[in-house]
């Protein structure tokens, strides 16, 4: 069996173990053991990938395998990874691992919660290892469907409304995406031997330029909806606000990255001529996302909505950098996906822990938490500093690479939009420092909703989840070179086609 298929097999075994589990201890044991194996597998894949590249293996995709799935349409179960895929797999494994500990006391129906959460992770892992369009789309849908139940059953606030809105909007994006994929398939080979294999389609250069002008917008919008691209972003804040903690972590930290990765892997890679011609249109939309999301976060009073609109802004930077179509900016886009995934997962984990104690997310009803809960407060400050781009943390290196790469364009249009996007740094600092000042260092507020049993700092499993994410954020910020080296060949392959 192919090594990469373990990323799908292990969660399937976890689901079987969960189904047979009796009692909370067994459920936790299965979830912890399975997520730990996945994390070790992802770390091992990083080392194997770097070794292969160091040994001089220049293949576009490594660890590939393919088996016929549906012969009439030439659909294969085809897997393979490049540097970007490996980075996304590592990100996903870290957040799933941290999410298990963040959900240590989930109720009601803990077994069912973890079953749906692991099914979501199957979709995510399968998406990142797929190099067949049909297989990729299938895993994409597997990742989306559990969100409805995870939010609708275990969420809070307007959970039914938020779950339905998220599902309908993302399924609308999937409809665009499906039409785009079918169009790519029927133009995948000039000799009539149609294929869904992404690498083969790219090698054939078979999609006519005039057809690309129709298919590129369909695929970019289809994935862009999940990437919270303006004006298709409205599902994201409501979905984040109503989701339980671990679901918010996976939703913002991993699921939204499917959008950026899909734009990179399908729209840009397979249709480079249309990307060069039409990128400016989507550059305007993503530029609006960056600034609009930051301004919207400034006026929110709910902690989750602040972070949700912040995610719209930061994920907008991912698509913004991809559309700059040069090596430095695209490298920044991947670094931004990693950085945002880690720091937003950390944010949502901390917000969930604070909400679990105070039973409110309104910053006007809280204050002086640094004295009451120092560990949670210091961790929130670290997450905030990462978000506003403090040197030494992941946000700085990611945003700096994005903006340096974007400013390499010498024409007025690109530089003006780069400067506009740069203003998001200042706006982000405003809302982060405002929240930190009020929430942690402001006048102490009596927490009427906080019982004596809940009025304590983070316990061991909460600390374990938070420390895991903090170490990852700091590690990427201080040692970004290995990630850059890992993704460089993948980026260069795209640039050569452009």
Buried (B, 14 or more C-beta within 10 A) or exposed (E): EBBBBBBBBBBEBBBEBBEEBEEBEBBBEBBBBBBEBBBEBBBEBBEBBBEBBEEEEEEBBBBBBBEEBEEEEBBBBBBBBBBBBBBBBBBBBBBBBBBBBBBBEBEEEBBBBBBBBBBBBBBBBBBBBBBBBBBBBBBBBBBBBBBBBBBBBBBBBBBBEBBBBBBEBBBBBBEBBBBBBBBBBEBBBEEEEBBBBBBBBBEBEBBEEEBBBEBBBBBBBBBBBBBBBBEBBBBBBBBBBBBBBBBBBBBBBBBBBBBBBBBBBBBBBBBBBBBBBBBEEBBBBBBBBBBBBBBBBBEBEBBBBBBBBBBBBBBBBBBBBBBBBBBBBBBBBBBBBBBBBBBBBBBBBBBBBBBBBBBBBEBEBBBBBBEBBEBBBBBBBBBBBBBBBBEEBBBBBBBBBBBBBBBBBEEEEBBEBBEEBBEBBEBBBBBBEBBBEBBBBBEEBEBEEBEEEEEEBBEEBBBBBBBBBBEBBBBBBEEBEEBBEBBBBBBEBBBEBB
